[in-house]
Structure formats: C-alpha cells, structure tokens
Amino acid sequence: MQQLIFGVLTLASFGFFAFNLRKIAQNIHMGLPLDRSDRKADRWRTMLLVALGQKKMFTRPIPALLHLALYASFVITQIELIEILVDGISGSHRFFQESLGGFYTFMISFIEVLSVLAFIGTVAFLARRNMLKLPRLNMKELAGWPTQDANLILVFELILISFIFTMNGADEVLQSYAGNSNGFAISSQLGPILFDGMSNHTLHILEQIGWWGHIIMVYTFMNYLPYSKHLHIFMAFPNTYYSKLEPKGQFTNMQSVTNEVKLMLDPNADPYAAPAADAVASRFGAKDVTDLSWKNLMDAYSCTECGRCTSACPANTTGKLLSPRKIMMDTRDRMVELGDYKRKNGPDTEDGKSLLGNYITEEELWACTSCNACVQECPVNIDPLSIIMDLRRFLVMEESKVPTELTGMLTNIENNGAPWQFAPTERMNWANED
C-alpha cells in the first residue's frame, strides 16, 4: 500500500510540475524572436561561471557564502533523493547502503554537513529579512506577497532539514539497538541526543515520519517553485547561457529603422523597393510583454528579487521612482496575467491592459540613466535596461512623448547638429576670445 501511495504521489507531483512548466514555456514564447545561438563556447563558459560557479554573487561575500551553503545543499542532496525514490518504488530501506559501503557513509555524512550549513544560512536569511531589515529587502515593491513568498520558502527549507535529521537520527538509534551503526557524521551524534531510550516501534514511526515528510516537502517545494521567485533555481542556467555577450553599452537597433536610414543615406537605393518581411516593424518599441523578446520574458522568470540591481541604481539611490527590480517583477506579473487570459479566451484575444501604463509608469522609465549598473550587478545576468529602452522607444516613436528636458536637446541636434544652442558656424567662436 505504501508503494502504491508513493507511486501515485510521485506521478501526480511530476505531472503537475510538468503542467506548470508548459505554461511557463508558453508565456516566454509570447515574446518576439531573438537569435542567441551564436558563440556557443562563450555561452557555456558564462553559464558555468555565473550560474553554476556563482561568480557574481561574491561581490558581496557574506550573503554569497550563506547562499552557497543553500545552493550546494540543494544540488548535492538530490543524490539522496535518488535513493528515496528507489526505496519508495521498491519498498527497500537504504537501497544503496550495502553495495556502496564506506562511500555511502561518506556521501550521507557530506549531505548532513551541508544540511547543517543550509540550516544556518536559512536562519541567517530569515534574520536579514525580518530582524535586521536590510533596506534592499524591505522596499515597497516587496510589500505583501513577495515578502511572504521569500519567508515561506525559507520556512520550507527549515522543515525539510528537520525531516532529514528526524529520518536519519531515528534510524541511527534503531541501528544502534541492533548492534550496528550507520556512522553518519551528524545524525550519529544528534540521534542519540534526541531519540535514545525510545522503543523500536516509536523510532520506526519517527523514521517513517521523517522519510515521508522529506519526500512530501520535496514535492511541495517542486510544485511551489513555478509560483515563486525561487524559480531562478532552474531558470538561472538557461538565462545565463542566453546572456547578451555584446558590450553592455551597445544598444540594439530596430532593423526597420536601420533600413530607412540606409535608404536615406544611399543615393543609389530604390525607395520604392518592398522591404523584407522581417524588416517591417509591427510596432516601434514595446508597449506590452508581447512586444518584448523571449529573452526579456525569460529574464523576468529568472529574477530572484534580491534587489542588488535596485541598490546599485543611481536613480533609485537619489530618490527617483525607478527600481530595476520592480521593472522585472512587473514584467513577470503582466506576462503571467496575459498568458492566463490568452489560454482561457484564445491566443488572439487581448485584455485591454498593457505593461506600459498599467504596470510601469513613464516616470519610472525616464528616471533611468542607462548606466547599466543594474545589468552589472545581477547575479544571473538579467538585463532590465533592455526592457526600459524598448518601452521608452515606444513612447518616443509611437506616441511622441519626450520629457521637456530632452525636447530642447533634440531640437538643437536637429537644427544645429549638436546638443548645444549654437549654430555650427559659431562653434569655434570660443577660440577667438581673449
């Protein structure tokens, strides 16, 4: 019966997870095409250094070390999860212990040490958010659900670790009653402290509670991820692989605009020639998530809301409305909203809302200095500036909305060929002054 229950629970959990992954893929595919298939060696190197190696995290060593403890624990403990799956399907107990011998003891001990470090890191992260109240973790865009989400996933981690040591600790005492010892690094010390003197029946129940609690928490965590900012656990790898490899200051030109400029500059060009289909823009810039590239939308799903981008943003530091983290959160919220609406009402339907206006204001966009500090700081190479520039491009080219401060400069460039209010013929007058 336990094997049957385990099988049904496993199939249901993986099935629901696959269902949610499919929705995420559909949402990302609402974005415009973008070719990121070049320079594969550089892309693999970037992914290994930034996603796997946590390279950019270590610009801030203390949170980096705490995060590394959780990250390493998450990755390595998947080895133990393999055995739990085998035990659940076969009805065995520690399926690999006898065949692997001392190596098995070493691996479980290593996992236990990492779990202790993860426990310390989790408590520290909870304290940073709720007791120390770090400014970047308590900004207004995190009010409500984002803060609850961050705390909830940390509580899940504590519960999961508790189940691991309940399972291993109770089993350690059971084995010692039989004259054996698993010899695991932590539970061999912790188990007798917590469970020594209990009956075999009680210990067996505790071991089963730990085993079932562990797997249920893993499945709960897995199916919670698609609704949480912690989806970055998976998304960080493809997101860093498809990073922008060009220099950060290099902006992307619209092909349709580039073609028009070339026509104007080329005296031999045929102005009546039909443009290529892929060179005709349906919209200049972006008003909604469907006007952004699929990579922009993948960026939004990869955001962990750490706030490093916002804490480095000079506009935000000086009190302006812009928060690059909020830009990414708004993009993700709008994408999920529109994706759900289209799945319910049809792929060609519109809900009358848009990213620009309903989520992100013009004031936020024009506060950006395009310095790329947010791009530089992001631990998983997210590019908020790309979204900001496309939204600004729409305002300028589609709606002719430009801040007053920029209007004079643009007029001077048009009339004088320079941002200054001097005619080209007067540009060298300063050299004639005594």
C-alpha positions in Angstrom: 0.0 0.0 0.0 2.8 2.4 0.8 4.5 1.7 -2.5 1.1 2.4 -4.3 0.6 5.7 -2.4 4.2 6.7 -3.1 3.8 5.9 -6.9 0.6 7.9 -7.1 2.1 10.9 -5.2 5.2 10.9 -7.4 3.2 10.7 -10.7 0.9 13.5 -9.5 3.7 15.7 -8.4 5.8 15.4 -11.5 2.7 15.7 -13.7 1.6 18.9 -12.1 5.1 20.3 -12.2 5.3 19.5 -16.0 1.9 21.2 -16.5 3.2 24.4 -14.9 6.5 24.2 -16.8 4.5 24.0 -20.0 2.6 27.2 -19.0 5.9 29.0 -18.3 7.2 28.0 -21.7 4.1 29.2 -23.4 4.4 32.6 -21.6 8.0 33.0 -22.6 7.1 32.2 -26.2 4.7 35.1 -26.3 7.9 37.2 -26.7 9.4 38.2 -30.1 12.1 36.0 -31.8 15.7 36.7 -30.9 18.7 34.8 -32.1 21.0 33.8 -29.3 22.6 30.7 -30.9 26.0 32.2 -31.6 29.3 31.9 -29.7 28.3 28.6 -28.0 31.7 28.2 -26.2 31.3 31.6 -24.7 27.8 30.9 -23.7 28.7 27.6 -21.9 31.6 29.4 -20.2 29.2 32.1 -19.0 26.7 29.6 -17.7 29.3 27.6 -15.8 30.9 30.7 -14.2 27.8 32.7 -13.4 25.1 30.1 -12.8 27.0 27.1 -11.5 30.0 28.9 -10.1 28.0 31.8 -8.5 30.7 34.2 -9.7 28.8 37.4 -9.5 27.4 36.6 -6.0 30.8 37.1 -4.5 30.8 40.8 -5.0 29.1 40.7 -1.6 30.9 37.9 0.3 28.7 37.4 3.4 25.4 36.7 1.6 27.4 34.8 -1.1 28.7 32.3 1.4 25.3 31.9 3.0 23.7 31.4 -0.4 26.5 29.0 -1.4 25.6 26.8 1.6 21.9 26.6 0.5 22.9 26.2 -3.2 25.4 23.4 -2.5 22.9 21.6 -0.2 20.2 21.8 -2.8 22.4 20.3 -5.5 24.1 17.6 -3.5 21.1 16.4 -1.6 19.5 15.4 -4.9 21.8 12.4 -4.7 19.9 11.2 -1.5 16.6 11.9 -3.3 17.5 9.3 -5.9 17.7 6.7 -3.1 14.5 7.8 -1.6 12.8 7.4 -5.0 14.2 3.9 -5.4 13.2 3.0 -1.8 9.7 4.3 -2.4 9.2 2.3 -5.6 10.9 -0.9 -4.4 9.9 -0.9 -0.8 13.5 -1.3 0.3 15.4 0.6 3.0 18.6 2.4 2.1 18.9 0.6 -1.2 22.5 1.6 -1.9 24.0 1.3 1.6 25.2 -2.3 1.4 26.6 -2.1 -2.2 28.4 1.3 -1.7 29.7 0.6 1.9 32.0 3.3 3.1 31.4 5.6 0.2 27.7 5.6 1.1 28.5 6.6 4.7 30.8 9.4 3.3 28.1 10.8 1.0 25.3 10.8 3.5 27.7 12.4 6.1 28.6 15.1 3.5 24.9 15.7 2.8 24.3 16.1 6.5 27.1 18.6 6.9 25.7 20.6 4.0 22.3 20.4 5.6 23.6 21.9 8.8 25.2 24.7 6.9 22.0 25.2 4.9 20.1 25.4 8.2 22.5 28.2 9.4 22.2 30.0 6.1 18.4 29.8 6.2 18.2 31.2 9.7 20.6 34.0 8.7 18.5 34.9 5.7 15.3 35.0 7.8 17.1 37.3 10.2 18.4 39.6 7.5 14.8 40.0 6.1 12.8 40.2 9.3 15.1 41.3 12.1 18.0 43.3 10.5 15.5 44.5 7.8 18.1 45.2 5.1 16.9 48.2 3.1 17.0 46.4 -0.3 15.0 43.6 1.1 12.3 45.8 2.6 11.4 48.2 -0.3 7.8 49.0 -1.2 7.7 46.6 -4.2 8.2 43.7 -1.8 5.2 44.5 0.3 2.7 41.7 0.7 3.1 38.5 -1.3 6.8 39.0 -2.4 7.9 39.1 1.3 5.6 36.3 2.3 7.0 34.2 -0.6 10.6 34.8 0.5 9.8 33.8 4.1 7.7 30.8 3.1 10.4 29.2 1.0 12.9 29.6 3.9 10.4 28.0 6.3 10.0 25.2 3.8 13.8 24.7 3.9 13.9 24.5 7.7 11.1 22.0 7.7 12.8 19.9 5.1 16.1 19.8 7.0 14.2 18.9 10.2 12.7 15.9 8.4 16.1 14.8 7.1 17.6 14.6 10.6 14.4 13.0 12.0 14.7 10.3 9.5 18.5 9.8 9.8 18.6 10.3 13.6 15.8 7.8 14.4 17.3 5.3 12.0 20.7 5.7 13.7 19.3 4.8 17.1 17.4 1.9 15.6 20.6 0.5 14.1 22.5 1.0 17.3 19.8 -1.1 19.2 20.6 -3.9 16.7 24.3 -3.6 17.4 25.1 -1.7 14.2 25.7 2.0 13.4 25.3 4.0 10.2 28.1 6.2 11.3 26.7 9.3 9.7 28.6 12.5 10.7 25.7 14.5 12.2 22.9 12.0 13.0 25.2 9.6 14.8 25.7 12.4 17.3 22.3 14.1 17.1 20.2 10.9 17.0 21.1 9.6 20.5 20.6 13.0 22.0 17.0 13.3 20.6 15.8 9.7 20.4 17.8 7.5 22.8 15.6 5.4 25.1 12.6 5.3 22.8 11.1 2.0 21.8 11.8 0.3 18.4 8.1 0.9 17.4 8.3 4.7 18.2 11.7 5.0 16.4 10.3 3.3 13.4 7.3 5.6 13.3 9.7 8.6 13.7 11.9 7.3 10.9 8.9 6.9 8.6 7.6 10.4 9.5 11.0 11.8 8.5 11.1 9.8 5.3 7.5 10.7 4.2 7.9 14.3 5.4 11.1 14.6 3.4 9.6 13.4 0.1 6.4 15.4 0.6 8.3 18.6 1.3 10.5 18.0 -1.8 7.3 17.6 -3.9 5.7 20.6 -2.3 8.8 22.7 -2.9 9.0 21.5 -6.5 5.4 22.4 -7.3 5.6 25.7 -5.4 8.5 26.9 -7.5 6.5 27.9 -10.6 4.5 30.3 -8.4 7.6 31.7 -6.6 10.6 33.9 -7.3 12.7 30.8 -6.4 12.1 29.5 -9.9 15.5 31.0 -10.6 16.9 27.8 -9.1 16.2 26.3 -12.6 16.0 29.4 -14.8 19.4 30.7 -13.9 21.1 28.1 -16.1 19.3 28.8 -19.4 19.1 32.5 -18.6 22.9 32.9 -18.2 23.5 30.6 -21.3 21.5 33.1 -23.4 23.1 36.2 -21.9 23.8 39.2 -24.0 27.5 38.8 -24.9 28.0 42.1 -26.7 29.4 45.1 -24.7 26.8 46.4 -22.1 26.7 49.8 -23.7 25.8 48.5 -27.1 22.2 49.1 -27.8 20.1 47.1 -30.3 18.8 48.9 -33.3 15.5 48.1 -34.9 16.1 46.7 -38.4 13.2 48.6 -39.9 14.6 51.9 -38.7 18.1 50.9 -39.8 16.8 50.1 -43.3 15.1 53.5 -43.6 18.3 55.3 -42.5 20.3 53.4 -45.1 17.8 54.3 -47.8 18.2 58.0 -46.9 22.0 57.8 -47.0 22.4 55.7 -50.1 21.8 57.7 -53.3 21.6 54.5 -55.4 18.9 52.9 -53.2 15.4 52.3 -54.7 12.9 54.0 -52.3 10.1 52.0 -53.8 11.6 48.6 -53.3 9.5 46.4 -51.0 11.2 45.8 -47.6 11.9 42.3 -46.4 9.1 40.8 -44.3 11.4 40.6 -41.2 12.4 44.2 -41.6 8.9 45.6 -41.1 8.1 46.6 -37.6 4.5 45.9 -36.3 5.3 48.4 -33.5 8.2 50.6 -32.7 9.5 49.7 -29.3 7.4 47.9 -26.7 4.0 48.6 -25.1 3.2 45.2 -23.7 5.1 41.9 -23.0 4.3 40.6 -26.5 6.5 43.4 -27.9 9.5 42.3 -25.9 11.8 39.4 -26.8 11.5 35.9 -25.4 14.8 36.6 -23.6 13.3 39.6 -21.8 10.5 37.4 -20.6 12.9 34.7 -19.6 14.8 37.4 -17.6 11.6 38.1 -15.7 11.1 34.5 -14.7 14.7 34.3 -13.6 14.6 37.3 -11.2 15.0 36.3 -7.6 14.0 39.8 -6.3 17.4 40.1 -4.5 17.4 43.8 -5.1 21.1 44.1 -6.0 20.1 45.9 -9.2 18.0 48.5 -7.3 20.6 49.0 -4.6 23.1 49.9 -7.3 20.8 52.1 -9.4 21.8 55.7 -9.1 18.3 56.9 -9.9 16.8 54.9 -7.1 19.6 55.9 -4.7 18.8 59.6 -5.3 15.1 59.0 -4.5 13.6 58.7 -8.0 10.8 56.3 -8.7 12.8 53.8 -10.8 13.5 50.4 -9.3 15.0 47.9 -11.8 13.8 45.0 -9.6 10.2 46.3 -9.9 10.6 46.5 -13.7 11.3 42.8 -13.7 8.6 41.9 -11.2 6.1 43.9 -13.2 7.1 42.3 -16.4 6.7 38.8 -14.9 3.3 39.7 -13.3 2.0 41.1 -16.6 3.3 38.1 -18.5 1.5 35.7 -16.2 -1.7 37.7 -16.3 -1.8 37.9 -20.1 -0.7 34.3 -20.5 -3.6 33.1 -18.3 -6.0 35.3 -20.2 -5.0 34.0 -23.6 -5.2 30.4 -22.5 -8.7 31.0 -21.2 -10.0 33.2 -24.0 -7.9 32.3 -27.1 -4.4 33.2 -28.3 -5.5 36.2 -30.3 -7.5 37.9 -27.6 -6.4 41.0 -25.7 -7.5 42.0 -22.2 -7.2 45.8 -22.7 -4.2 46.2 -20.4 -0.6 46.7 -21.1 2.8 46.6 -19.4 3.3 50.3 -20.0 0.7 52.3 -18.2 -1.0 49.6 -16.2 2.2 48.3 -14.5 5.2 50.6 -15.4 4.8 54.4 -15.5 6.6 56.9 -17.8 8.2 58.5 -14.8 10.0 55.3 -13.9 11.3 54.9 -17.4 12.6 58.4 -17.8 14.4 58.2 -14.5 16.8 55.7 -16.0 20.3 57.0 -16.8 21.1 53.8 -18.9 24.3 53.4 -16.9 24.0 49.5 -16.9 24.7 49.3 -13.1 21.6 47.0 -12.8 22.9 44.7 -15.5 26.4 44.6 -14.0 25.0 43.7 -10.5 22.5 41.0 -11.4 23.8 37.5 -10.2 22.1 35.8 -13.2 22.8 38.3 -16.0 19.3 39.8 -16.2 19.0 42.9 -18.4 16.4 45.3 -17.1 17.8 48.1 -19.2 16.8 46.3 -22.4 13.1 46.4 -21.3 13.3 50.0 -20.2 14.8 51.1 -23.5 12.2 49.3 -25.6 9.4 50.9 -23.5 11.0 54.3 -23.9 11.4 53.7 -27.7 7.6 53.1 -27.9 6.9 56.4 -26.1 9.1 58.4 -28.4 8.5 56.7 -31.7 4.8 55.8 -31.4 3.4 58.4 -29.1 5.9 61.3 -29.5 6.2 61.6 -25.7 9.5 63.0 -24.6 10.3 64.8 -21.3 10.6 68.6 -21.6 14.2 68.4 -20.5 15.0 66.3 -23.6 12.9 68.2 -26.1 15.3 71.2 -26.3 18.3 68.9 -26.7 16.7 67.0 -29.6 15.6 70.2 -31.3 19.2 71.5 -31.1 20.5 68.3 -32.6 18.0 68.6 -35.4 18.8 72.2 -36.1 22.4 72.6 -35.1 23.8 69.1 -35.3 24.8 69.2 -31.7 23.0 69.3 -28.3 24.0 73.0 -27.7 22.0 76.0 -28.8 24.7 77.4 -31.1 24.8 77.4 -34.9 27.5 75.3 -36.4 29.2 78.5 -37.8 29.6 79.8 -34.3 31.0 76.6 -32.8 34.6 77.8 -32.8 33.9 81.3 -31.5 35.4 80.4 -28.1 38.8 80.1 -29.7 38.7 83.8 -30.7 38.1 85.1 -27.2 41.0 86.8 -25.4 
